[in-house]
């Protein structure tokens, strides 16, 4: 959140979660914690995009 706010970002993409089971946490915990952090920071709910596995988005606005 701090970097997002420091660089005055409009959007960010949460990546590198759920690919490998490297911890005891549930695989869906990182996106839930990110959503909580976004809420606590007072940012819009869509400030961070969390892609589903294999999902793609276009960044050129088309």
N, C-alpha and C positions, 0 to 999 in steps of 0.2 A: 504494500500500500504506500509505503513511504516513497519509494522510487517513482511509482505511478504519479503520486502527487507532486514530487519534486520536479519532475520533467514536464508537468502539466499535460499529461497524456489524456487523450480523449477516449481511447479504447486500448485494451490489452487482451492477450490471449494466454490463458492458463494451459501449459503443456507439460509433458513429462510426468504424467500421473497415471497409475493403473496399468502401465505396460508390463512391469515386472513386480511380482510380489516380494518386496524387499523388507517389509516390516510387518508387525503384528496388527496394524490398523486395517480396517475394512477398505477394500479397493475404492469405494465411493466416498471415503472420508475427506480426501484433499479438496474436491470440489465443494463439499458442504462447508468445510472450514473457510475456503475462499469466499463463499457467499456470505458467511457470518462476518468475515473481516471487511468485506465491501460494505455491508450494512452498518457495521460499527464505525467505519470511516465516513459515513454519510454520503457515499457515492451512489450514483444511480445503479440499479440492479443490473443493467446491461453494460456497465463499465468494463467488465471482464467477460470474455467469451471463453467457454470451456467446450472444446470439441469432443464429440463422441469418437470412439475408436474408428479410424478409417474415414471420418468425416472431413470434408474439404470446404473451404470458403474462398471466395474471390476477394482480393484486397484492392482491386482496381475500381470498385464501385459499379461494375457493370453487371 
